[in-house]
Amino acid sequence: MKCRYGTALQTLNPALGALVRQGLELRRRQLDWNALLPLEAQERSWLLSWHGGCLQILVESAAWLSWFRRREKSICRNWNKRFPEEAVQRMEITLRPWQRQERRKTVPPVAGISGPAPEALRQLALQSDGRLRNSLLRLIATLDQAETGTNDSTKEKGTRSGDA
């Protein structure tokens, strides 16, 4: 398939025209590359180049890097059967660089509990009924405990106050 833009780009900017032709050729060859691989590998690898007797491959993770290294000879053999005019002897496999940067994202620190409980929360607890009131009172006690810095839990405090 010829690109109608290739000749127009070639006259305007030869370097840009060459880049477009290379991209179109790579796109067509990617389909041939995918035909050589199982489905899982197709989704996690990309063909970059096949010139100079070397297949240049970009892979998603280190696991796929080792997967391709273990199968390098058979992949090269299958490539050479399909494209004898562009035979390759080896593969150069590169790990996708932006994958490593995603893992470096840090999780924001969790905000600590601080007390005492705000007065608006105390008023809401007094106006509430049943389970909601009990839950709000436990939250208030927890916030008040965080202020004092004691290690006694609300449950322990409740047990002691019930014994008295």
VEXPA-46352 format. One record per residue (C-alpha): x negated, y negated, z negated. Coordinates in steps of 0.25 Angstrom, whole numbers, plus 5000, padded with zeros to 4 digits. Last residue first. Layout:
N
XYZ...
! end
This chain:
164
506749964646506650084655507350014666506349904666505150004667505850084679506149954686504649904684504150034690505050024702504649884704503249934705502249894694500949854700501049704696500649594705501649494699502049444712502249574719503149624707504049504710504149544725504449694721505449644711506149554721506149674731506749764720507849654718508149644733508349794734509249804722510049684727510149744741510549884735511749824727512149674728511449544732511549404727510449424716509549494726509749374735509349274724508049354721507649354736507949194736507049184724505849244731505249374725503849344718503149394725502249434737502249564745501049574755501149534769500749654778499449624786499649604801499349734809498049714817497949734832496649804835497349924842497849834853496349794856496049934859497049954870496549824877495249904881495850014889494850124887493950144899493750274907492650284918492950414925491850494933491550554947492550484956492950514970493550404978493750474992494050604985495350534979496350644974495250754972494250654966495350604956495650744952494150774949493950634942495150674933494650814930493250764927493750644918494750734910494050724896493650574898495050544902495650604889494450534881494950394887496350434885496150454870495350324869496550244874497250184886496350224897495650144909495050224920493850204929493750314939492250324944491650364957491350214961492850184961494050234954494550114946495450074935496350194933497250174921497550274910498550294899499850314906499150404917498550484906499850524900500450564913499350654917498250604926497850614941499150554946498950434938497650404945498350404959499350304953498250224948497650224962498750144968498650044956497150034958497250004973498249894970497349834959496149844969496949774980497349664970495949644965495349634979496449534983496049454971494549454974494849414989495749294985496649234995496449315007496349444998497549404991498349405003497849535008498149604995499549534993500149635004499649754996499449875004500050005000
! end
